Amino acid sequence: MIHDYLPVTRQDMETRGWDQCDFVYVTGDAYVDHPSFGTAIISRLLEAHGYRVGIISQPDWKTKESIQTFGRPRLGFLVSAGNMDSMVNHYSVSKKRRKEDAYTPGGVMGKRPDYAVVVYCNLIRSVYKDVPIIAGGIEASLRRLAHYDYWSNRLKRSILLDAQADLISYGMGEHSIIEIADALDSGLDVKDITFIDGTVYKTKQLESVYDYKLLPDYEELVRDKKRYAESFFIQYSNTDPFSGKRLVEPYDGKLFVVQNPPSKPLTKQEMDDVYALPYMRSYHPSYEALGGVPAIREIKFSLISNRGCFGACSFCALTFHQGRIIQARSHESLVEEAKRLTEEPDFKGYIHDVGGPTANFRFPACEKQLTKGACPSKQCLFPEPCKNLKADHSDYVALLRKLRAIPKVKKVFIRSGIRFDYLLADTSRKFLKELCEYHVSGQLKVAPEHVSDAVLNRMGKPKNAVYRKFVKEYKEMNERLGKDQYLVPYLMSSHPGSTMKEAVELAEYLRDLGYMPEQVQDFYPTPSTISTCMYYTGYDCRTMEKVYVPVNPHEKAMQRALIQYRDPKNYDLVTEALRIAGRTDLIGYDKKCLVRPGGTKDYRSKNSSGGSKGGKGTNSRPVQKTDKGQPSGKKKAIRNIHKKKGR
């Protein structure tokens, strides 16, 4: 078979007639040859450019032999933790070990180390002293400069230093990895590869570095959290590929980590070419006996139509990784892939998603971004939609219509999330009508995240009034269409800026809504987000205002419990939270009260009827299975991790 899986053993390599690989790709994920996996895209792209790539998936990091499968590569090692940061993959926000790893055969946990990029790179360096090592993927990308590490609760150095790697290819990596490969192939020493956009390197002198912004020294950042907040905002303001400057971070004034400007976004043709590579579109067959790789289930019958996001939520790392400029595939590319999906033997007629980080973004926010980039000091949708915003869903509607018309396709769902503020900014309601009529499976998931404008402001999200307007229009459209469909709001507790007062405000909103979420996300301080910077420093780096941050685990548990105040096991936490907030008026027998004063027995009596999991009062209800072919809402949105976090 010409287009088979890439080699995973020496025998595979020899069967292809190779005596050596050009690159050996070491990854913390199982080997899944599908374009939702960064390993697949980068390795197939290198193959398309004539390079020989071998895959070492989830090596045993305790033995040196595990990374010697193919011997020494001709050009270098590529190292990635996988589609997720290894610490997010391993631990919940409460720092408890997760029980399942969806990116490992059989869902088995523990097949990759904590801080996988550092561990893998050091293992390679212990065997191959002078081989070039290029780190990439989400873990390396978001830890490329000094960063707060939630799990050790300290500021860490650039991962480039701790990993002993030579380069970081940050962001999505298609442009930079080919430039790196060509430079190495030309005979250039890896230490001289200092000129490629989308890369980070280290140097002992700055004589040859030009046009850069000097960040504070790492030791200064460790001493002064306010200085770290200032430094982080400089980084955040230089994430655009058109206007971003080269950044230099000193370490004791003797070593410098240099971040080159981001790579330019892919053109539509380049996007099409990436997704047309000869992927096998499944996990390696050697995993079948182990139960397969669970992550494939969420993305096998989904289409990635775009990347990038100009929503720029404070708690999301997309600005640092994929950027704010939307890159989209052509209709022809997506229709062709959809037709291939219909030929799969287990295709049931349902395309589970057509989207990306934000499904209804198909263009850059404005024409200027195509040549000058995104504004470094302004956001496109926050606090209000920019006057230059091009809110237009006509292209997305046309794409969805083409996909619906494909033979064997029964229904096309949109599950990767929409920006309701962008939808409302479009004066036409054609997309809202088609969304409700054809693309909702009985319930639509949206992410208001909170109801307090004070918290939403820190989140970089629209005011609650905007969400309320969307709820009203969504309900009216469904009534007009004769549809019985609901909204499922995603909510977040304990975000910076949320005091107990705001947490109670959210609980009261849910009380009036008649809804208790089955799932609540505590704010998770992952590397390289504005919200994480707030969490660590206590400052909003955009304004340098001080921000209240709930960091105490017990307080965070109370804020979370308030969102699920109907659950009897939360009684003690809820009553304690109400007393702390000075809201004992909500402990009583009035219909506006959240809990009764009689303890858990009386509490169960109050909440044993009336829909502890919500009602239909404002067209909202909890996640549940409602349509053939649609997974339960209890499953984690692995699809979103793929699309948002990329490689």
C-alpha positions in Angstrom: 0.0 0.0 0.0 1.6 3.3 -1.1 -0.1 5.5 1.5 0.1 3.4 4.6 0.8 4.4 8.2 4.2 5.9 8.7 6.8 3.6 10.2 6.5 2.8 13.9 9.1 0.0 14.1 12.5 -0.6 12.5 10.9 -3.3 10.5 8.4 -0.8 9.0 11.3 1.4 8.1 13.2 -1.3 6.4 10.1 -2.5 4.6 10.0 0.9 3.0 13.6 0.5 1.9 14.9 3.1 4.2 18.2 2.7 6.1 17.6 5.8 8.2 14.8 8.3 9.0 15.3 12.0 8.3 13.2 12.8 11.3 12.0 10.8 14.3 8.8 12.2 15.8 8.4 11.4 19.5 4.8 12.0 20.7 3.0 11.5 24.0 -0.2 10.5 22.1 -1.0 7.2 20.5 -0.3 7.4 16.8 -3.5 8.4 15.1 -3.1 9.3 11.4 -6.0 11.8 11.2 -5.8 15.6 10.5 -7.3 16.4 14.0 -3.9 15.2 15.4 -0.9 17.5 15.2 1.5 14.5 14.8 -0.4 13.4 11.7 -0.4 16.8 10.0 3.3 17.6 10.7 4.5 14.1 9.7 2.4 13.9 6.6 3.5 17.4 5.5 7.1 16.5 5.9 6.5 13.3 3.9 4.9 15.4 1.2 8.1 17.5 1.0 10.2 14.4 0.5 11.3 13.7 4.1 11.3 10.3 5.7 9.6 10.3 9.1 9.3 7.6 11.7 6.9 7.8 14.7 7.8 6.8 18.3 4.5 7.0 20.1 4.3 7.0 23.9 7.9 5.7 24.6 8.8 4.3 28.0 10.5 7.4 29.3 12.4 5.3 31.9 14.5 3.4 29.4 16.9 4.9 26.8 16.1 2.0 24.4 12.6 3.3 23.9 13.8 6.3 21.8 16.3 4.3 19.8 13.7 2.4 17.7 15.0 3.9 14.4 18.5 4.8 15.5 19.9 8.3 15.0 17.8 10.3 12.5 19.7 12.1 9.7 18.3 15.5 10.5 16.8 15.5 14.0 14.1 14.6 16.5 10.7 16.2 16.7 9.1 16.1 20.1 5.5 16.8 21.2 3.5 16.0 24.4 0.5 15.4 22.1 -2.7 17.2 21.5 -2.9 18.3 25.1 -0.5 19.7 27.7 0.5 16.6 29.6 -0.4 18.2 32.9 -3.9 19.1 31.8 -4.1 15.5 30.4 -3.2 14.0 33.7 -4.8 16.2 36.3 -8.2 17.8 37.0 -8.4 21.4 38.2 -8.3 20.1 41.8 -5.0 18.5 40.9 -6.4 15.0 41.2 -5.2 12.3 38.8 -7.6 11.7 36.0 -8.8 8.1 35.5 -8.7 8.0 31.7 -6.5 9.2 28.9 -8.5 9.5 25.7 -5.4 9.7 23.6 -4.0 6.3 24.7 -5.1 2.9 23.5 -7.9 1.6 25.7 -8.0 4.9 27.5 -5.3 3.8 29.9 -3.8 6.5 32.1 -0.1 6.8 32.7 1.5 6.1 29.4 3.2 9.5 29.2 5.2 11.4 31.9 4.3 14.6 33.5 5.9 17.6 31.7 6.3 15.2 28.7 8.3 17.5 26.4 11.0 18.1 29.0 11.2 14.4 29.9 11.3 13.2 26.3 13.9 15.8 25.2 16.2 15.1 28.1 15.9 11.3 27.4 16.9 11.9 23.7 19.8 14.2 24.8 21.1 11.6 27.1 21.6 9.2 24.2 22.2 11.6 21.2 24.4 14.4 22.6 24.5 16.5 19.5 21.4 15.6 17.5 19.1 18.6 16.7 15.9 18.5 18.8 12.9 20.5 17.8 10.0 20.8 20.3 6.5 21.6 19.2 2.9 21.0 19.9 0.6 22.7 22.5 2.8 22.1 25.5 6.0 23.6 24.0 4.0 26.3 22.3 2.4 27.7 25.4 5.5 27.3 27.6 7.9 28.9 25.1 8.8 31.8 27.5 8.7 32.1 31.2 5.2 30.9 32.4 3.2 30.2 35.5 2.9 26.5 36.1 -0.3 25.8 38.1 0.7 22.3 39.1 4.0 23.3 40.8 2.6 26.7 41.7 5.6 28.6 40.5 7.0 30.6 37.6 9.0 28.3 35.3 11.6 29.1 32.7 11.1 28.7 29.0 10.6 25.1 28.3 13.4 25.4 25.7 16.0 25.6 28.5 14.6 22.8 30.8 14.1 20.5 27.8 17.7 21.1 26.4 16.0 21.4 23.0 17.5 23.5 20.2 14.4 25.0 18.8 10.7 25.4 19.5 8.3 25.4 16.6 5.3 27.3 18.1 1.8 27.8 16.9 0.3 25.4 14.3 3.7 24.8 12.8 3.2 24.0 9.1 5.3 26.8 7.7 8.1 26.7 10.3 8.6 23.0 10.3 9.3 22.9 6.5 11.6 25.8 6.8 13.5 24.1 9.6 13.7 20.8 7.7 15.0 22.5 4.5 17.6 24.5 6.6 18.8 21.3 8.2 18.8 19.4 5.0 20.9 22.2 3.4 23.6 21.5 5.9 23.0 24.4 8.2 23.9 23.9 11.8 20.8 24.0 14.1 22.5 26.7 16.2 22.5 28.9 13.1 18.8 28.5 12.5 17.7 31.8 14.1 15.7 33.4 11.3 12.5 31.4 10.9 9.2 32.9 12.0 7.2 30.8 14.4 10.4 29.6 16.2 12.1 30.2 19.5 15.9 29.7 20.0 18.5 30.5 22.7 21.7 32.4 22.4 24.5 33.8 24.6 24.8 37.1 22.8 22.5 39.6 21.1 24.8 41.1 18.5 23.0 39.4 15.6 19.5 39.8 17.0 17.7 42.9 15.6 14.5 44.8 15.9 13.4 43.2 19.2 11.7 44.1 22.4 13.6 43.2 25.6 11.5 41.6 28.3 12.4 41.7 32.0 15.0 39.2 33.2 13.6 35.9 34.5 14.9 36.5 38.0 13.1 39.8 38.1 9.9 38.1 37.0 10.3 35.6 39.9 10.8 38.3 42.4 8.0 40.7 41.2 4.6 39.3 40.1 3.6 42.8 38.8 6.6 42.7 36.5 5.5 39.3 35.2 2.0 40.7 34.4 3.6 43.6 32.5 5.9 41.2 30.6 3.0 38.8 29.8 1.0 41.7 28.3 3.9 42.5 26.0 3.9 38.9 24.9 0.1 39.0 24.4 0.4 42.2 22.3 3.0 40.6 20.0 1.1 37.4 18.9 0.1 38.8 15.5 2.1 37.5 12.5 2.0 41.0 10.8 2.6 43.4 13.7 4.3 41.1 16.3 7.8 42.0 17.3 10.7 39.7 18.1 10.9 39.2 21.9 14.0 38.5 24.0 13.8 37.1 27.5 17.1 37.3 29.5 18.3 34.7 32.0 20.8 36.2 34.5 21.9 38.5 31.6 24.0 35.6 30.3 21.6 33.6 28.3 18.7 34.8 26.1 15.6 33.1 24.8 14.6 34.7 21.5 11.0 34.4 20.2 10.8 35.2 16.5 7.5 36.7 15.2 4.6 34.2 14.6 4.4 32.4 11.2 2.0 33.9 8.7 -1.4 32.3 8.5 -2.1 29.7 5.9 -3.9 30.7 2.8 -7.1 28.9 1.8 -5.1 26.8 -0.7 -2.5 25.9 1.9 -5.3 24.9 4.3 -6.9 22.7 1.6 -3.5 21.1 0.8 -2.9 20.2 4.5 -6.3 18.5 4.8 -5.8 16.7 1.5 -2.7 14.8 2.6 -3.0 11.0 2.5 -4.1 10.4 6.1 -5.3 6.9 7.0 -7.9 8.7 9.1 -7.7 6.3 12.0 -5.5 5.0 14.8 -2.6 2.6 14.0 -4.0 -1.0 13.7 -1.7 -2.3 16.4 -4.0 -0.6 18.9 -7.1 -2.5 17.9 -6.5 -5.4 20.3 -6.1 -2.8 23.1 -9.5 -1.3 22.5 -8.5 1.4 20.1 -8.0 5.1 20.9 -11.1 6.7 22.4 -10.3 10.2 21.0 -11.1 9.1 17.5 -14.8 8.7 18.3 -15.3 12.4 18.8 -13.7 13.5 15.6 -14.1 10.7 13.1 -17.2 12.1 11.4 -16.5 15.8 12.1 -15.0 18.4 9.7 -12.5 21.1 10.6 -13.5 24.1 8.5 -11.4 26.9 10.2 -8.8 27.7 12.7 -7.9 30.8 14.7 -10.3 32.9 16.8 -10.8 36.6 17.1 -13.1 36.1 20.1 -9.9 36.3 22.4 -11.5 35.1 25.6 -9.2 35.7 28.5 -9.1 32.1 29.7 -8.3 30.7 26.2 -4.8 30.2 24.9 -5.8 30.4 21.2 -4.4 33.9 20.8 -0.9 32.5 21.7 -1.3 29.3 19.7 -3.5 29.6 16.6 -3.8 33.4 16.6 -6.7 35.8 16.0 -6.7 35.7 12.2 -9.3 33.2 10.8 -8.0 30.7 8.3 -10.6 28.6 6.5 -10.8 25.8 4.0 -12.7 26.0 0.7 -16.1 24.6 0.2 -14.7 22.2 -2.4 -12.2 20.8 0.2 -14.8 20.3 2.8 -17.4 18.7 0.5 -14.7 16.3 -0.8 -13.8 15.2 2.7 -17.5 14.9 3.6 -18.0 12.6 0.7 -15.1 10.4 1.9 -16.8 10.2 5.3 -20.0 8.8 3.7 -18.0 5.9 2.3 -16.8 4.8 5.8 -18.5 1.5 6.7 -19.6 2.8 10.1 -21.0 6.1 8.8 -24.6 6.4 9.9 -25.6 9.6 8.0 -24.6 12.1 10.6 -21.8 14.7 10.3 -21.2 15.5 13.9 -19.6 18.9 13.5 -18.5 21.5 10.9 -16.4 24.1 12.7 -13.3 24.9 14.6 -12.5 26.9 17.7 -15.6 28.9 16.8 -17.9 27.3 14.3 -19.4 30.4 12.8 -16.1 32.2 12.0 -15.3 31.8 8.3 -13.5 35.1 7.6 -11.0 37.4 9.3 -12.9 39.9 11.5 -12.1 42.7 9.0 -10.4 43.2 5.7 -7.4 44.9 7.4 -6.4 41.7 9.1 -5.4 40.1 5.8 -2.6 42.6 5.3 -1.9 44.4 8.6 -3.0 41.8 11.1 -5.2 42.1 14.2 -5.1 45.3 16.3 -2.6 44.8 19.1 -4.5 47.0 21.5 -8.1 46.3 20.6 -10.4 43.2 20.5 -12.8 42.5 17.7 -15.9 41.6 19.9 -15.1 42.9 23.3 -16.3 45.0 25.1 -18.5 45.7 22.0 -18.2 44.5 18.4 -15.7 46.7 16.5 -17.3 49.1 14.0 -15.0 47.5 11.4 -16.2 44.0 12.2 -17.5 42.1 9.1 -20.3 40.0 10.6 -21.5 37.8 7.7 -22.7 34.2 7.8 -23.6 33.8 4.2 -20.5 31.8 3.3 -21.1 29.4 6.2 -24.7 29.0 5.3 -23.8 28.2 1.7 -21.3 25.6 3.0 -23.8 23.9 5.3 -26.3 23.7 2.5 -23.8 22.0 0.2 -23.0 19.5 2.9 -26.6 18.7 3.6 -27.2 18.0 0.0 -24.6 15.2 -0.2 -26.1 11.8 -0.7 -26.1 9.6 2.4 -25.9 12.6 4.7 -29.0 12.7 6.9 -28.0 15.6 9.2 -25.2 18.0 9.8 -24.7 19.1 13.4 -22.8 22.1 14.7 -21.2 21.1 18.0 -18.0 23.1 18.3 -19.7 26.2 19.6 -20.9 29.5 18.1 -20.3 33.0 19.2 -23.7 34.3 19.9 -22.5 37.9 20.0 -21.1 37.6 16.5 -24.4 36.0 15.4 -26.3 39.0 16.7 -23.9 41.4 15.1 -25.0 40.0 11.7 -28.1 42.0 10.7 -29.4 39.0 8.8 -31.0 36.2 10.8 -30.6 33.7 8.0 -28.0 31.7 9.9 -30.0 31.6 13.1 -33.0 30.3 11.1 -30.9 27.6 9.4 -29.1 26.7 12.6 -32.4 26.1 14.4 -34.1 24.4 11.4 -31.3 22.0 10.4 -28.3 21.9 12.6 -29.4 21.5 16.3 -30.0 18.1 17.8 -32.7 19.3 20.2 -30.2 21.4 22.2 -27.6 23.9 21.4 -24.5 24.4 23.6 -23.4 28.0 24.1 -20.9 29.5 26.5 -22.1 32.6 28.3 -19.7 31.5 31.1 -21.2 33.8 33.8 -24.0 36.3 34.4 -22.1 39.0 36.3 -20.9 41.7 34.1 -18.0 42.3 36.5 -16.8 38.7 35.9 -17.6 38.7 32.2 -15.4 41.8 31.8 -12.4 39.9 33.2 -13.3 37.0 31.0 -13.3 39.2 27.9 -16.9 38.0 27.2 -19.9 40.1 26.2 -22.3 41.5 28.8 -25.1 39.3 30.1 -27.6 41.5 28.3 -26.2 40.2 25.0 -26.7 36.6 26.0 -30.3 37.4 27.2 -31.0 38.9 23.8 -29.7 35.7 22.1 -31.8 33.5 24.4 -34.9 35.5 23.4 -34.2 35.4 19.7 -33.3 31.7 19.8 -36.6 30.9 21.6 -38.6 33.0 19.2 -37.0 31.4 16.1 -37.7 27.9 17.4 -41.3 28.8 18.1 -41.6 30.2 14.6 -40.3 27.0 13.2 -42.4 24.8 15.4 -39.3 23.3 17.1 -38.9 22.2 20.7 -35.2 23.0 21.1 -33.2 24.3 24.0 -30.0 26.0 25.1 -27.4 24.4 27.3 -25.2 27.1 28.8 -21.6 26.4 29.8 -20.7 28.1 33.0 -17.5 28.7 34.8 -16.9 29.1 38.5 -14.0 30.7 40.4 -12.7 32.8 37.5 -10.6 35.8 38.6 -12.9 38.6 39.5 -15.5 36.3 41.0 -16.1 37.0 44.7 -18.8 35.1 46.6 -21.2 37.9 45.7 -20.9 37.1 42.0 -21.1 33.4 42.6 -24.4 33.9 44.5 -25.6 36.1 41.6 -25.0 33.2 39.2 -26.9 30.8 41.6 -29.9 33.1 41.7 -29.9 33.3 37.9 -30.0 29.5 37.7 -32.8 29.4 40.3 -34.9 31.8 38.1 -34.0 29.7 35.1 -35.1 26.5 36.8 -31.9 24.8 35.7 -29.0 23.0 37.4 -26.0 22.2 35.2 -24.8 18.6 35.2 -21.3 19.9 34.5 -19.5 22.9 35.9 -16.0 24.0 34.9 -13.9 25.5 37.6 -11.5 28.0 36.2 -8.3 26.0 35.2 -5.1 28.1 35.1 -3.4 26.6 32.1 -0.2 28.2 30.6 -0.3 31.4 28.6 -3.7 32.9 29.1 -4.6 36.3 30.5 -6.8 34.7 33.1 -3.9 32.5 34.3 -1.8 35.7 34.5 -4.5 37.2 36.7 -4.7 34.1 38.8 -0.9 34.1 39.5 -0.3 37.8 39.8 -3.6 39.3 41.0 -3.4 41.9 38.2 -5.3 42.2 35.0 -2.4 42.6 32.7 -4.5 44.7 30.2 -5.2 47.5 32.7 -2.8 46.6 35.6 -5.8 46.8 37.9 -5.8 44.6 40.9 -8.2 41.6 40.7 -9.8 39.5 43.4 -8.7 35.9 42.8 -10.4 32.9 44.5 -7.4 30.6 45.1 -8.3 28.8 48.3 -9.6 25.3 47.4 -12.4 25.5 49.9 -13.6 28.8 48.5 -13.5 27.4 45.0 -15.6 24.4 46.2 -18.2 26.8 47.6 -18.4 28.8 44.4 -18.8 25.6 42.4 -21.4 24.3 44.8 -23.5 27.4 44.4 -23.9 26.7 40.7 -25.2 23.2 41.7 -27.0 24.3 44.8 -29.9 21.8 44.3 -27.6 18.8 44.8 -28.0 17.6 48.4 -24.3 16.8 48.8 -23.6 20.5 48.3 -25.9 21.7 51.2 -23.1 22.5 53.8 -21.0 24.3 51.2 -24.0 26.3 49.9 -25.1 27.4 53.4 -21.6 28.4 54.3 -21.2 30.4 51.1 -24.4 32.2 51.7 -23.4 33.2 55.2 -20.0 34.4 54.0 -21.7 36.4 51.3 -24.2 37.9 53.8 -27.1 36.4 51.9 -28.8 34.4 54.7 -32.0 35.7 53.1 -31.6 32.9 50.6 -31.7 30.3 53.4 -35.4 29.7 54.2 -38.8 28.6 52.9 -39.6 31.3 50.4 -39.6 30.2 46.8 -36.7 32.5 46.2 -34.5 30.7 48.7 -31.8 28.4 47.5 -31.8 26.1 50.5 -33.9 25.4 53.6 -32.5 25.8 57.1 -33.4 22.3 58.2 -30.3 20.5 57.0 -29.8 18.0 54.3 -33.0 16.0 55.1 -35.2 19.1 54.7 -33.0 20.1 51.7 -33.7 16.9 49.9 -37.4 17.4 50.5 -37.3 20.8 48.9 -35.3 19.7 45.9 -36.8 16.2 45.3 -39.3 17.7 42.9 -39.4 20.6 40.5 -36.7 19.4 38.3 -33.4 19.2 40.1 -31.7 19.1 36.7 -33.6 22.0 35.2 -36.8 22.9 33.4 -38.0 24.6 30.3 -38.8 28.0 31.8 -36.4 30.0 29.6 -35.8 27.5 26.9 -32.9 25.9 28.7 -32.4 22.3 29.9 -29.5 20.0 30.8 -27.4 18.0 28.5 -28.8 14.7 27.5 -29.0 12.4 24.5 -31.8 13.5 22.2 -30.9 12.4 18.7 -29.7 9.3 17.0 -26.0 9.5 16.3 -25.3 12.3 18.9 -23.1 11.4 21.9 -24.2 12.2 25.4 -23.3 15.6 26.8 -21.6 13.8 29.7 -18.7 12.9 27.4 -15.9 15.4 27.4 -15.6 17.6 24.3 -12.4 16.0 23.0 -13.3 17.4 19.6 -12.9 21.0 20.9 -9.5 20.1 22.4 -8.4 18.9 19.0 -9.5 22.0 17.2 -8.7 24.6 19.8 -5.4 23.3 21.0 -4.1 21.9 17.8 -0.6 20.7 17.8 
